[in-house]
Amino acid sequence: MPRRRTTSSSSSTAPSAPRNRTPQPVRVRRRSFGDFVKAFLAFVVLLVLVVGVPLALATQIGWPLPDGAPSLDWLQREITVQTFLHILTVIVWFAWAQFTACVLVEVKAALSGVGVPGRVPGSGPSQLLARQLVAALLLVGATAASLTPGLSQLGQSLEGNQKPSVAAAQQTPGIFAQQQEQAAATANALAEQAGQAGQEAARADGGSSAAHGDTKYYRIQPPEGRHHDSLWEVAERHLGDGRRYKEIFELNKDRVQPDGSRLSEASLIRPGWIMEMPGDARGGELVEMPDEAPNVSEQVQQQISDYAQTGDHAQGGGGAQGGGDAQVSLPEQRPAPAPANPVTPATPVPGTGGEHAAPAAGQEGHSFGLPEALLAAPLLAAGLLGALGRRRRQAMWQSALGAVGGRRGMEPPTPTGDAQDAQDALLVGADPEGVRLLDRSLRGLAASLAAESRPLPVVYAAWMSGNGDLHLQLAQPAGKPPTPWQQGQDQTFWMLARSDAEGYEEAETAAPYPGLVSLGTMDDSRLLLNLEAVPGIVSLGGAEADRAAVFASVAAELATNGWSDRMTITLVGFGDDLTPLAPNRIRHLDGFEDLFETMSAETRQRRGALGAAGHDSVLTGRTGPAQHTRWAPHLVLLAAQPSDDDALRLAELAADAGRLGIGYLVGTQGTDLPGAAWEMEITGEGRLLAPLLGLELDAQMLPTAQRRAVVELFTDADPGSDPEGGPGRPGNAPPFLVDVSEQGRPAVYARLVGSYEIIGLDTPDGERSALLHEALALLLLHREGVHPRVLSSALWPRGVTADVRDALLERLRTWLGSDPDGTPRLATDATGRLTLAKSVVSDLDVLRSLYYEATQGRGVDSRQVRGRLLTDALVLVRGPLLADRPEGRYRWLTHEIVDAQLPLLVADTGLALCEFHLERDRAEKAIEALNAALRTAPADERLWHELLRATHTTGDPDRLRALAADLVDRSGARGLPPRTEALLDELLPTWREGVSAAG
């Protein structure tokens, strides 16, 4: 991340200024009687294990392997006790060989003085035992000081023998715990070597120069303008490499600073704090001996002297354990079979969208021109697709309950151009199953902890791994996780296997971590950062367009995700066009003054509410009785660069935001922000860098073109967005009109309403029949055309190769055949989408066409034609859509709104036919039409109202009273809707008495 550099004479490239130094006496540890006893016992153990074991095996059992090559008869011999003994002997021989190799490696390293022995593959415990025994043996010799530390703890647990070390912090994310422990031991050994060598050199030169192992201290400098000191820059100036900031952090973690606070996160340091530095630090700002250091006040000298007494040497070793570190690292992956095709960085992660595997960026031939940003964002795509479906259903219901003259119609506008590509990309890239598992896993965890009366741990990040496992990275150790969760690679990781997540059921609890949002992928894992848990501001640097793409992705996912209940997203400086995605969640503010006024009031309110409720944070509040009301997160996304004064005010606001459930993501132009806990940068190549967090991700972004296309989908679906209005406009017409005259007989007719039947085609043979039927149903429900990628992702949710997809399409073309004029019934349009010929129709197409003709076509001018068309339409209704579809198939219907369209269409048909009969006082016919419609749409209140009116016209109060009692029984504990009660009061004022008497 670009940073402003401070000019200083302490630069590592400039010669160090002369410094006063008082030599420290070298402490020579005398060998005690216990050391000799340990060395003797170690020698005996090594002798027994290295020499005694093979001698005993050779003399007592002998060599277990056969003298020659075994014959095939060997496989047919009876398995005896002697056979098992031979197998056990082979295992013991292998174990001895492995341990002997470890001993040789450790002895060679100790005698040569390299300090970092090689690692024998697969022998972690064996090599650790060999190291300790060799160390104890050589303890009385000259090389013992350069070997492993912690001999006084010989025989204790593995964890007890390992101290937190610089080397452990330098490991790459995802390293195995065993490697971390070995690295810790070798790093401590090297530090001990360096310390003794430095003391020897100091005594030899009389204190004229600083030795490598001397302890040095650095005092965090106050800010200069907008520049704030950071551990990265301290390491860059005094150690020559900013990445060594982790060493400084490990040396000072959890030690009490002069102001009484502690260093718990590498990115949160304050002016005046004191940092112990590694022994090779150089620079004029460093202080070695505070009592004689020049240009340092007595107060500072005393502070450094007091601080020096709080280190590991003063505490008896063993640096502070646990977690205040805000480092976000990649969890260890469980072994999984290698994929047949290597995963490219732009490919969605399996288990989090990998089921709909997208190609790498730039492979337009395979992606058919669909936007890669949406294909590679499975959780974002699933949220947008679900929200879009809800918006379209809402529009249909509002249209159905509105005035007839102002109805919009039940068909959403067919998207075109970029909006159509965006919709197809959402259908292909979405991973609703991953969202469902994530939501159930988090709620299940909250419910389990609540049952054990345990608080929710603070979670910094969640990783969804390539094999579908979920890893939560905690801010600090929180004990043993509840079943079926398991301990991860260390105490700050909780892991849930995908197989265990699939066993979770719905939990009636508030969403525990609604602030999780996808940032991108690293290796084959997807990172979700918990914005509301950050103890301060998250800053995002980079070019303005790249920052805007990241901000848009974060805002869109937060607004539509499926693992949160309620939240508020405040956008400042961008995103005024994103409000249609979730008007109840997103709000847009014009500038900083509005932001400060709003957030200051909310911060005060939340502090007071937490205090009144007796909670220390929103996490404890979410498990209490007020979990669904007060503790929804508020996430602020601020794309505009704040001024110096605004940045300071923002830092004050965010100082206590973590426990209040308020998160801040602020865009910067390459400069540091006061109070920035985590700093990230987006590059022009789409890489999201966070040096202090140790992350380098393939960023999840929503560029301007895709953002506008997605917003267009939501705007078109909005019930109030149609500017035309009135019946007869194109929005009321179905997407495909069938010729319902006698001459319009189709060549292929499919019944989808009710049981699935196909007339005009032979049933395909073999197991592929079900797949061909499902593909045809998808095409029949989308007469506007289906993208090949959409078809393949619908039929194979876990992914499929291109050759399998193409083979299915060829079989589908062959099965459908051609019209008499030679035109194939399955064609490809100019955009590459698959379309059906007009000779292939479904009963749903006919039902839509009959209703359209009756209400807006020929039936408008002819009452007789209208009645016949409406009657024919109602006869077609045989049940719900695809009533007998097999379990596990047709899952793509969850993305469709046809299940909501069909009941509305049937209800409209029944209402229209009822009106037709009532015009001629045929109440019984009207009642018959309404009852037929209620069998498919029993929840439509309009049908019950018309049924009450039609029954009232019969003049039979007992029949009306019985219908009222039936309605009351159906309503259950919820009671009748207010409008239904009002209608009954009008038609039958005594209906309540009859219901009470019946009860």
N, C-alpha and C positions, 0 to 999 in steps of 0.2 A: 504494500500500500504506500503510495507516495506520502512522504512526511516532510515537514519542514525541519531542516537540520540546523542545529545550533552550532555556531562557530565557537570553538574552545581550544585552548592550548592543550587540552587533555586528549586530543584525538590520538587514536592508536597509531596513526602514521607519523606523528611528530615525536621527537625525542622527549622522554620523560624529564620533567624538571627535577633538580636535586631535592632530595627529601631527607629529613632527619630520621634516624632509625636507631633504636636501642636494641642490641642483640638479645635474643631470648636464650636462656640456658637450655641445653639439650638434655632431655630426660632419658636416661638409659635404663631401661627396665631390666632388672636382674632376674635371672632364671631362678624360680623357686623350686622347692621339692615337688610341689604339685605338677609343675611343668614336666619334670623328669618322669613322674609317675604316668602322666598322660602320654608322653612319648613312648614309654615302655609298653603301655597297654595298646597304643596304636600299632606299634611294631608287631606285637603278638597277634592282633586281629588281622593285620595285613598278611602276616606269615601264614595264618590259618586259612584265610580266604584265597590267597594267591597260590600257595604251595600245598597246603594241607588238603584242600578240596579236590584238586586233580589226583593227588596221590591216593586219597581214599576211594575215589571213583575207579581208578585204574586197578587197585589191589582187591577191592571188595566186589565190584560189579563187573569191571572190565569194559572194553570198548563196545558200545551198544550197536554200532552200525555193522552191517554184513560185510563179509570179506569180498564178495563179488556182487555183480549186478543181480537184483532179484528177478525171478521168473514170474510168469503170469499166475502160476499156482499159488504164489504168495498172497494174492488177493482173495483166494478162496479158503485160506486156512482159518481155523477157529481162533477167535480172539481170546487169549488166556491172560492170566495174571502176569505172566512173564512178559507178555507183549506190552502191557501197561507200564511195567517197570522199565522196560527199554525206552518207551516214549518219555517217561519222566526223567530218565537219565540223560537223554538228548537235550531236554529243556535245561537241566542243571548245567550241562556242559556249555550250552550257549550263554547262560547267565554268567558263568565263570569267565568265559572269553570276553564278554562285554565289560565286566567289572575290571578284569586285568587290563584291558585297553584303556579304561578310564584312569587306572592307577598310573600307567605308563605316561599318558598325556599330562597328568597333573605333576608327576615327578619331573618330566622334561621342562614344563613351564616354570616350576619352582627353581630348578637348578640353573636354567638359562636366564632367569630374571625378567622374562617378558611380561609377567603379571597377568596376561590374558590368555589362559589356556584354550586350546581348541575344544570344540564341542563334539562329543561322540554321539552320533544320531541315535535318538530313541532311548537315551540313558540318563534322563534327568536325575532321578533319585540315586541311581548308582554312582553317577559322577559326583553328585554332592557328597555322598558318603566317602568316596575315594578322596575327594578334596580335603575333607575334614581330617581323615586319618593321616594323609600325607602331611598336612599342616601341623598336626600334633606331633608327628614323628620328627619334623624338621624344626620344631619350636625351639629346641636347644641349640640349633645351628644358626649360621649367619643369614640364611635365606628365609628364615621364618617371617621376618617383618614384611616381606614382599608377597606373602601368600594370603590366603583368605582371612578375613577378620572374624571376630565373634567366637573365638575358641572357648571363651568362658561359658558360652551357651551351648557347648557340644552336648548333644543328646536331647535338646529341647526341640520344639516343633519347628517345622520349616519356616513358618511365618516369623517365628521369634528370632530366627537367625538372620533375617534379611532386614536391613534398614533402608528407608527411603533414600534414594540417591539421585545424583545428577543424571547418571546413565539411564535410570528408569524413566526419567522425564524426557529423555532424548529419543526414546524408542518410537518407531513409526506406529501410527494407529493400527490396532488389530493384532499386535504382537502377542504371542502366547504368554501366559503368566509365568511359565517356567523360564522362558528366555528373559523376562523382566527380572526375575529373581537372580538369575546368574549374572545378568548385566549389573545389577545392584552390587553383588559381591565383588566383582572385578573392579568396578568403579571405586568402591571403598578401598580396595587394595592399592589401586593406583594413587588414590589420594594420600594414603598413609605413606607410600613410597615417596611421593612428592614432598610431603611434609618433612619427613626425616632428612631427605636430601637437601632441602632448603635450610634446615637448621644446621646441618653440617657445613654448608657453604657459608652461612652467616657467621658461624664461629671462626671459619678459616679466614675470611676477608675482613674481619673486625667491624662489620656493620657498614661497609662503604656502599653497598648496593642491596637492593631488595631481592630476596630469594623467592624461588618459585612457590614454596609452600607457605609463605607468610599470610596471615589473616589481614584482609583489608576491608575497609568500610566505605560506603558511599551514602551521602545524604541527598535525598530526592530534592531537586531544585524547584523553586517556585516557578509558575508559568511566566513565559515571556510573550506578551500579547495574547494570541490565541494558541500558542504552542504549549503543550503540557508534556512534562517528562514522562517516559514510559520505560518499562523494563526492557523492551525491545531496543530502544535507543541507547539505554545504559549499556546493554550487552554489545551493541554495535560500536560504541565509542571505546569501551574499556576492554572488551574481549575480542574485538575484531569481527564478530559475527552476531547479527541480531537474533538468530535462531537459538543462541545459547541463553536466551532470557530464562529458559526453563531451569537452568542451573541456579540462577539467582533466586528464582521462586522457591526451589526446593530447599535452599539454604535458609530461607527466611520465613517459610510457610508457618503460620499460626504462632509466631513469636510476637510478644507484646511490644508495640511500638511506643515511642515517647508520649503520644497522646492517648494511650490506653487501648487503642484498637489493635486489630491483628490483620496481617496480610492473609487473605483467604482466596483471592482470585488474582491471577497474574495481570489482569488488565485494570485492576482497581488499586491504585497507589495514590498517596497524598503527599504534598510538599512537607518536608521536615521529617519524613520517615527515614529510617536508617536501614541500609541493605548490606549484609555481609556478602563479600564478593569472592569468587573463586581465586585460588592462589596465583593464577597467571594473569590477573587483571593488571592493566597498566593505565596510567593517566594521572595528571596533576590534581584532579579533583578527589582522588582517593586518599583516605587517611588510614595509616597503619597503627601508629601509637598515639592516641588522642592527647596524652599528657604533654607531648612535645611537638605536636603538629603545628606548623605555622598557619597563621591567618584563620584560626578556628577559635571561637570564643570558648570561655571556660564552661559555659552552660552546655554547648554542643559537645565539648570534650567529655563532660560528665555523662551526657546522654549516650554517647557512643560507648563509653566505658561500661555503663550499666547494661547497655544492650548486648555487649560482648559477653556478659556473664549469663545470658539466657540462651546460648547456643547449645548444640548437642553435647559438647564437652562438659557444660555446666549441668545438664539435665541427665547425665548418665547415659547418653546415647539414645538411639531410637527416635528419630524425628517424629513429629506429630503425624498421627495417622488420620485418615478421614478426609473428609471432603470438602472443604471449602473451595477447592480448585474448580474454576468454571471451564476447565478444558473440556472440549467436546471431541471425543475420539471415536473411531470406528470400532464397533464391537467385533469380537472374534466370531468367525462363521463356523457353524457346524459342518462336518464333511458332507459334501453333496456331489452327485455325479456331475462330471464335466459336461457342459452343454455341447451339443453337436456343432452348433455354429457359435463362434465367439461373440460375446455381447459387446457391441460398440458403445462408446460413451453416450451417444444420443438415443440409444435403445431403451425403452421403458424397462424397469426392473421386474424380473419375474416375481410373481407373488404380490407385486404392487402395480400391476399393469402389464407385466411381461406376458400374461396370457394373450394379450393383443399386441404381440411384438411388432414394433415399428422399426423400419430400417434406419440405418445411419443417415445423418444429415448429408444432403447432397445426392442421395440415391433416388432421384425423382422418378426414375423408371419403375422402381418398386413401390414407391409410396403413392403413385398415380396423382401427384400434384397436391395431395392433402397437406395442410400445414403441420410441419414437424413439431412446432411448439405445443400443440394440443395432443398430438400422438404420443409424445414423450412425457406427458403429465397425467398419469392415470387417475390419481386422486382428485386433481383439479377437474378433469374431464367428467368424472363421475358426479362430482358436486354440481357442476354446471348443467349436466344432462338431467339430473334429478330435479333441480330447481326449474329448468325449462319445462319439464313435464308438468310440474305442479302449476306453473303459470298458465300453461295452455288449458289444463283442466279447470282452473279458476275462471278463465275467460269463457269456457263453454258453459259453466254453470251460471255465471252472471248473464250470459246471453240468453240462456234458457229461461231464467227468472225475470228477464226484462220485458219491456213492452214489445209486442209483436212487430210494430213498425220500425223499431230501432234495433232489431236483432242483427247480430253480426254473423250468425251461422255457426255450425259446429265444426267446420273444417278450418284449422289454422292455415294462414297463408303459406303457400309453398315457397320456401326460400330459394333464391337464385344466386348465381355468382359466388362471391366470397362467403356469403352467409351459408349457402348450400355446402360448400367445401368445409366450413367450420362445423356444421352440424354432422357431416359424415365423419370428420376427424374425432368429434366427441363420441360418436357411436363406436368407432373403432378403438379409440384409446382408453375409454372409460373402464375402470375396474371397480364396479359397485360391490363385488364380493370382498375386495380388499378393504373398502370403506366400512362395510358391515362388520367384518372381523375386527378391525381397529376399534370401532365404536363399542362393540360388545366386550372386547378385551379390557378396555379402559374402564368401562362402567362395572364390569365384573370385578376388576381389581378394587375399585372403590367400595363396592358392596362387601367384598371379603374383608377388607381392612376395617370397615365400619362394624362388621359382625365381631371382630376381634378387639373392638374399641381402640384401634390404632389410627393415628392421623395419616393423612395422605402425605407421602414424601414429596419434596420439591423435585420436579423433573425438569432438567435443562433441555433434553432432546430425546427424540425417539428415532430409532433406526428400523426400517422395514427391510429385512435382508433378502437376498436373492432366493432363498428357499422358503420364504414366507414367514419366517420367525420375526417376532417383534422384540426389540431390545429397548428398554428404558434406561437412560443414563441419568442417575440421580445426582443431586447437588452434594450429597454426603451420604455415608452408609446409613441405612435405615433398618438394619436387622434382616432376619430371614423373610423372604417374600412369602405371601400366602399361596397355598396350592391352588392351581397347578403351575404357578410361576416358579422359576428356578433362579438360583444365583448365577450371574453371568461370569465374565472373565475376572471380575473382582467385586468387592463389596458395593461398588457404586453402579453396578449393572444388574438389572432384573430382566430375565428373558422368559418369553412365552413361546413355545413351539406352535407352529401353525395347526398341527393336529389337535393340540389342547385348546387352541382358540376356537376351533370349529365346534367343540363341545359346549361352549358357553351358550347360555340362554339369555333372553332379555332380562335386564336388571332394572328394577324401578329405583333408579338413583340419578342424581344430577351428573352431567358430564364433568369428569374431574379435571380434564386438561383441554379445555376448548381452545386455548391459544396456540396449539400445535399447528404449524403450517409448513408445507413442503418448500425447501430451498433448492434441492437438486440431488444428484446422485454422486456417490463416491465408490469406485469399484462397482460392485453390483448391489449396493445398498442405497436406499433412499433416506435422506435426512429430513426430519421434521423438527424444527426449532420451536421451543415453547417461548413465545415472545412475552407472555405475561409473567414469566418466572425470571426474566433477566433483571439483575439488580442494578438497573440504570438504563442507559440509552443504547440501542443498537444502531450503529452508524453504517451507512452504505455509500462508498465512494465509487467513482468511475464516471464515464461519459453520461451526459444527461439522458440520451435516448436509451442507453443500456439500463440505467437506473430506473427509468420509467417502465421498462419492460418487466423488471423484477418487482417493482411496486405494484404494477397491475396484476401480476400473477398472485402475489401475496394477498392483495385485496379481494380478488375474485374467489380465491379458495377459502379465505376466512368468511366471506359472505355466503357461501353456498355449501360448506363442508357438512358432512353427515355425522361428525363426532362432537358437535356442540349443540346446546339447547338455545341459548340466548346470548347475544353479544352486541356490542356497539363498535362500529368501525368508523373512525373519524378520518377523513381525507383532507389534507391541507396542501394546496399548491398543485393538485392534479386530481384526475379522476372524477370530474363533474359528470362525465358520461357513464360512469360505472353504477350510478344509483339505480337504474332499472334492474340490475341483477338481484338486488335485495333491498327494496325501499325501506323495509322495517329495520334493517341492520346498518346500512350505509348512510352517512350524512357527510356533507361537504361544507367546509368552512373556507371563507375567503382569505383569511390572513392570520398573522400571529396574534393580534390583539384578541380576535374572537376565540382563538385556541386557548390563550392564557386565561381569559375570563371563564370559559367553559370548564377547563381542566382544573383550575384552582378551586372552583366550587365543588367539583366532583371529588377531588382529592380530600378536601375537608370533610365532605359528607361521608366518604368511605372510612376515613380514620375514625370519625365519630361513631359510625355504625359498628365497626369492628370493636371499638372499646365498649359500646353499650351491650354488645352481644357476648363480650368476654372472649373473643377469638384473637389469636395472634396474627392470623393471615386469612385470606379468602379460602385457602385449602381446608382449614379446619371448619370454616363456615359452610362449605359445600357438603359436609357430612351431617350437618345439623338439621333442625326442623325448618329452617329458612332457606334450604338449599336451592329452591327453584325461584327465588325472588330477588335476593340482594346481591348475589355474588357472581353475576355474569361478568365476563371480562370486558374491558374497554381498551381497544387497541388503536393507537394513533399512528398513522402513516403520513409523514411530513416530507414531501419531496422537495420543497423549496429550501434553499440554503439560508439558515438563520444568520442574522447579524451577530456581532460579538455580544451585545447586551441581551439579545433574544436567546442566544445560546446559553448564557449564564442563567437566565430565568428558567429556561427549559431544563437545565441540569438540576436546579433546585426542585422543580416539579417532579422530576424522575427519581430523586434521591430515595424515596420511600415507595416507589411504584411497585416493586416486586411483590411485596406482601399485600398490596391493595388490589391486585389483579389488573393493573394498568400497564400496558406495554407501549414503548415508543420505538419506532423505526424511522430514522431521520436520514435524509440524503445530504451528502457533502460533496464538495468539489476538491477533494484531495487534502483537506485540512482537518486537523483534529478537532473534536468536539469536547467541551467540558462535560464530565460525567458519563462519557462513553464507556460502557462496560465491555461491549464486544464491538470490534471494528471489522468491517468486511469491505471488499472491493469487487466490482464486476468488471471484467475485461471485455474488450471488443470481440474476443473469440467465444464469449459465453461462459467463461470460467469465473466462478465465485471463490474469491480468495479471502481467507481469514487467518493471517499468520499467527496471531496470538492464540487462536483456537486450534491451530494445527490442521486446518481444513483446506482442501482444494477440490471444489465440486464442479460438476457439469450443471450449470445453473438452470433452474426452472424459470422460464420467462414467458411473457405474453406480449409480443411485439404489437406495435400500433395497429397494423392491418388486421391481425387476428382479434385484437381487443374490439375493434370497431365491428367486425363481423359477428362476434359473440353478442355484443350489445344490440346489434340489429335483430338478432333472433329473439331476444327478450322484448325488445320494443315492439316488434310485429306481433308478439304473442299477448301483449298487454291489451286487455279488453277495451281500454279507452284510447287506443292509439289509432283506430281506424278513422280517418278524417271524412270518409264519404257518407256512410250511413244509408239506411233505407233498404228495403227488400229489392231483390233483382240485381244487385251489384255482384261482381264476380266473386266476392268473398263468401256468398251464400251458396254458390254452385259447388257440387262435389267435384273432386279432381278428375273423375272419369264418368262420363254419362254413357249409359247403355241404351241401345235401341230397343225399347220395350214394346214395339209393335210386333205383329205376327211375323213380319219379314226379318226380324232381328234375332233369329236363333243363333246362338254362339256355337263354335266348333268344339270348344272345351268349356265345361261348366263345373265349377267347384263350389260345394256347399261348405261354408265356414261357420255360419250361424247355427250352432248345434253340433252334431257329429260331423266330422270331416269326411266328405265324400267327393270323388271326382268322376264326372260323367264325360265320356268322349275319349278317354285314354285307357290303355291297358295298364294294369297294375305292374310296376317293375318287379322283377324277380330279385331275390337275394336280400342281403342285409342293407343294401343302399336304398331300399324303397323308402324307409322312414326319412332318410336324409333328403331325398328328392322331393318328397311331399312337403317337408319343412321349408325347403328353398322356394318351392312354388307358392306356399302360403305367404312367405315374406314378400315375394314379388307382387302377389295379388293385393296385399295391403298397402303397397307403395307403387301406384300406377305412374307416379312421376319419374320413377327410375331408382335403381338401387346401385350404389357404388360397389364394385367387386370387393373392395376391402371390407365394406360393411357386411356384405353377404358372408364372407369367410369368417369374420369375427363373430357373427351371430351363430353360425353353425358350429364353429370350433372355438369356443371362448378361450381355450388354453393355447391357441395358436395353431397354425398349419403352414405347410410349405406351399410354394407357388404351384408346383406340379400337381399336388393333390387337389388344390382348388381348381386349377384349370381342367383337370380330368373330370371333376364333378360338373363343371359348366358344360363340358362337351356332352356328358351323359344327359344332362338336363335338356340341352338343345335337341338331342336325338329323341328323347322321350316325348317332348312337346311336338316335334315334327314341324311341318310347314303347311301353310294354307294352300288351297287349290291353285292359286296363281304362282306358287313357288316361294312366297315370302315366308321366311322363318318366323316362327311364333316367339322366339326369344332372340332379340336383337340388341345391338349396342348403339346408343345415340352419340351425338357429336361430343359430349363431355366424357364419354367412356363408361356411362352408366348402363346397366342392364334394364331393358324394358320389355313388356309383353305386348303382343299384338292385340288388336281390338277383338279378335275372335276368341280370346281367352278371357272369360269373365267369372265372377263369383256372385253368390247370392247377396253378399253385402253390397256389391256394385249395383245389383238390380234393386235392392231395397232403397239405396240412396237415390237412384234414378227415379223410382216410382214416387217417392215422397217429393222429390224436386218437381217432377212433372205435375203432380197433383196440386202443389201449393204455389208454384211459380211458372208452370208451363201450361200445357193444354187444359189442365183442370181448373185454371183460374176462370175461364170463360164458359166452362161446361160443368154444371153441377153433377150430371150423370157420370161424366168421365172422372171427376174428382172422387166420387164415391167408389167407383170400380177400382181406381188406382190405389186408393188408401186401403181398401179391403184386400187387394192382392198383396200389398206390401206387408200387412199384418200377418197374412197367412205364411209368409216366408220365415217368420220368426219361430225357430224350433228349440231355442235354448241359448245359453251363453256362447260366446265365441270359442270355437275349437274346444268343445266341451269334453271330448275324450282324448285330449292331447296327453301323450305319455309323460310320466314324471321324469324330470331331469332335462327335458327338451323344451324348446320354445321359450327359453329364458329371456330372449330379446324382447318378449312382449312386456317385460317390466319397464322398458324404455318407451313403450308406445302409449298413446292415449285412446286407442281404439276400444279398450275395455270400458272406458268412460263414455266414449262416443256412442257405442251401440245402445246402451240403456236410454240415453237421451233421445236418440233417433227413434227408438221404439215408442218411448213416451210421447214424443211429438206426433208420431203417426196415430197413436191411440187417441190423443187429445183432438187431433184434426178430425178423425172419424167420429168421435163422440159429438163434436160440434155439428158435423154433417147430419147425424141422425136426430139430434135435438131440434134442428131447424124444422123438421117435419114431425116433432113430438113423438119420436120413436125412442122412448126412454129405455126400454128393454134392450134394444139394439145398441144404444149408447153404453149401457152398463156392460153388455157383453164385450164390446170393444175395449173398454177400460180394464176389465178383468184380464183380458188377453195381454194387454200391455203390462199390467202389474206383475204377471208371471216372469217377465224379463227385467222389469225395473220396479221392484217392490219398495224401493226407498225414495221414489220420486213423490214428493209431497203434492205436486200439482195433480197427479192422477187421483190421489185420495180426495182432494178437494172437489174435483169434477165428479168423482163417484158419489160423494155426499150430495152434491147438487142434483145429479141425475136420479138418485134414489129419492130425494125429496120431491121431485116432480111426479113420482108414482103415486103420491098421496098416501103412502102406507107408513105411519109413524113407528109402528113396531119394527118394520124392516130397517128404518133409519136408526132406531134405537139399538138394534142388534149390530148394525155397522159401526155405530159409535163405540159400543162395548168392545168390538173386535179391534178397533183402532187403539183404544186404551190398553188392551192386553198386549198389543204389538209394541207399544211405546215403552212398556216396562217401567222401571224406576225413574227414568228420565222424565216421564210425563209427556203429554201432547205438546207439540209446538204451539207457540202463542197464536199464530194465524189460524191454525186448525181449531183451537179452542174458540176463537172469535167467530169462526164460521159456524161451529156447532151452536154457539149461543144464539146466532141469528136464525138458523134453520130449525133447531130443536132446543128451546130454552130449558126444558126439563131434563136434558141428557145426563146431568150430574146425578139427579135423583135415581135415574134408572141404573147408572153405573154403580152407585152405592148399594142399591138393592141387590144387584147381581153379585156384588162383592160379598 
